[in-house]
């Protein structure tokens, strides 16, 4: 999933954002094992799993893979990941797009609209 927004100064419990799906897009691409292995240590896996769990019920047109609930992201474990798991991670990290919907702060309930795959994270003047 293509979003990674950290907490703002206004809340300490605002990450990861919840996802309200209106429209998703799935666009299959070639799996690049080395890219996924380099990217994975930078991924907050519990946040990714949460995002996938929220988005998965809306994936009715394509049968998308389930991710394991827990994943060891230590260097040794990552280097030993099997091709099936790499493929699943690749699908969710690079092939699934939130086209239309909302990103919602779990602490404040503030909704940030997503249109054409672009989130509008601009705060209102009274929120600055």
N, C-alpha and C positions, 0 to 999 in steps of 0.2 A: 504494500500500500504506500502511496506516495504522500506522506505527510510526516513531519517531525517538528512539532512545536513544543518548546519547553515552557515552563511556568513563567508568568509575568510577575511584575512587582506587586500586583493587586491581589494575588492569591497564591497560596502555597500548595494547593491541592488541585491545580488546574491541568495536570498532565497525568496520563495521556488524555487527549480530547476524545470524547465520544463521537460516533459517526452516525448521522441520520442519512440514509441513502434515498435518493430519488432516482438517479440513473447511474448505472455502472457500465464500464466498457472492459471487455477482455480482448487483448490483442497478443496472440502468441508470438514469442520471439525465441531465437536460438539460445540454448542454455550455455552459459559461459562459467564453467566450474571455478576457474581461478578468480574471476570477478566476485562471485558469491562468497568464496572463502575469504577474500580480502575485505569484503563489505560486512560480513557477519559479526566480527568483533565490535563494530561500530553501532550495531542494531540493538536497541532495547527490546530484547525478545519478548518479555511479558507484555509490553505495549503493542508489539506486532501481533502477538497471539490475541490480545483483546480486540484489536482492530479487525482481524480476520473473523473472530467470533461474531462481531457485530455486522459485518458485511456479508458473510456466508449465506444467511437466510435469503438474501436478495439476489443471489446468483442462480437464477432459475433457467437461464438460457444455456449455460455451460456447466458441466460437472467439474467443479474445481476441487483440488485436493485438500484434505484436512491436514493441518500441522499438528505435530506432537504438542501436548500441553506444556511440557518442559523440554528445554534443549540446553545441553551443556555447551557453553560457548568458550570454554578454555581452549587454548591453542592446540593442545593434543587432541581434544575431542573434535574440534573443527577439522583438523587435518584428516581425521578418520571417518568423516561423514560419508554415508553411502550415496550412490547416484540418485536413488529415489527421493531421499530427503533434500538433496541439493536441488532437484527438479521442483519439488514442492515449494521450497523457499524462493526459487527463481520466479515461479508463477506469481506468488503473492507480492514479492518485492518489485517486480518489473513488468508484469503483464496485466495486472488488474488496476483500473483507474476509477476514481470517484469523479464522475463527470458533473453531476448535479447533486446537491444535497446540503447538509450542514455539518460543521464541526462544532461540537458543543462542549463548553467548559464544564467539567463534572462538579466543580465547586460553586460557581456562580450561576450556571445555567445560560450564560451568554452564548448566543449562537452566531457563528461566523459562516456566511453563505459561501458555497462552492459553485461556480458556474464555469462551464467549459474547462473543467479540471483545475481551475485556479481558485484557491481560497482567498477571500477578502478578509484579512486580519486587521484592517484599520480600525482603531478604536474611535468611538465617538468622543467629542470634545470633553464631555463630562466624565469620561473614563480615564483621562490622561492625568 
